[in-house]
Amino acid sequence: MNQFKNKNVVVTGASRGIGLSISKRLAKEGANIAILAKTDVPHPKLPGTIFTAAKEIEEFGVKVLPIKTDIRFDDQVETAIEKVNYEFGSIDILVNNASAINLFNTETLSMKRFDLMLDINVRGTYLCSKTCLPFLKKSSNPHILNLSPPINLKSKWFENFTAYTISKYAMSMNVLGMSSEYKKYNIAVNALWPKTAINTAAISMLGGFVTPEQCRKPEIVSDAAYVILSKSSKECTGNFYIDEYVLKEEGVKDFDKYAVKTDSKLFEDLYLD
């Protein structure tokens, strides 16, 4: 019996990239997907909208609910989550994928960009988790999964982009706190981070020193997310997972299928030594 059949999943930032890939992976297993993202009309520089993403997910024969949502704002998130619960009847999984990235140092980063990263990566993650909590409490196997890194306090991960690191580590601190706080409700709260750079629109923000050929496809992250979200929420919480290691533990040996170009040297992702 497929444990994702008729499960209801909220994914933030799911109009493209990793969020869309996770949505499609879970939809393939029968889960209904609510897409919470800002892009409802084509962006001049970024692919996909909530509606093009919904069309891709609908091909799996599940219910899809695209909701234009800016997770920086309480009223938009609260309205969206209430709509998901009304349309789907329950919420079983929240994937906090939405994130802003600006790899600038303190001399060059504007405070507007600083605020954007903190508002989306930290406050947005906190807000979505808090808003979904009453509904997740009612689920038989509730999960929250944040796309955030293990907390590595070596100075080299701060010196060139302090603000981004602060925002992603604070996103991970949500995992540390909520995994303990929500344990009494049997809600699993975990983090997932890729071992290598992933070929999404975000790599264009990495200053040009990472090419698509040095990346893996988003499917490695979504396959790892599927494994994590399949686990019992009572036994799996407070972990900082790395996609490759999750899949190796499942017996996966062929990682070439995830490579954009199999004979290229992969770029190891930030915050990993």
Secondary structure as GFF3:
##gff-version 3
##sequence-region A 1 273
A	DSSP	beta_strand	8	12	.	.	.	ID=ss1
A	DSSP	alpha_helix	17	28	.	.	.	ID=ss2
A	DSSP	beta_strand	32	37	.	.	.	ID=ss3
A	DSSP	alpha_helix	50	58	.	.	.	ID=ss4
A	DSSP	beta_strand	64	68	.	.	.	ID=ss5
A	DSSP	alpha_helix	74	88	.	.	.	ID=ss6
A	DSSP	beta_strand	93	96	.	.	.	ID=ss7
A	DSSP	alpha_helix	111	117	.	.	.	ID=ss8
A	DSSP	pi_helix	118	124	.	.	.	ID=ss9
A	DSSP	alpha_helix	125	136	.	.	.	ID=ss10
A	DSSP	beta_strand	143	146	.	.	.	ID=ss11
A	DSSP	three_ten_helix	155	157	.	.	.	ID=ss12
A	DSSP	alpha_helix	162	181	.	.	.	ID=ss13
A	DSSP	three_ten_helix	182	185	.	.	.	ID=ss14
A	DSSP	beta_strand	188	193	.	.	.	ID=ss15
A	DSSP	three_ten_helix	201	205	.	.	.	ID=ss16
A	DSSP	three_ten_helix	212	214	.	.	.	ID=ss17
A	DSSP	alpha_helix	219	230	.	.	.	ID=ss18
A	DSSP	beta_strand	240	242	.	.	.	ID=ss19
A	DSSP	alpha_helix	243	249	.	.	.	ID=ss20
A	DSSP	three_ten_helix	256	258	.	.	.	ID=ss21
###
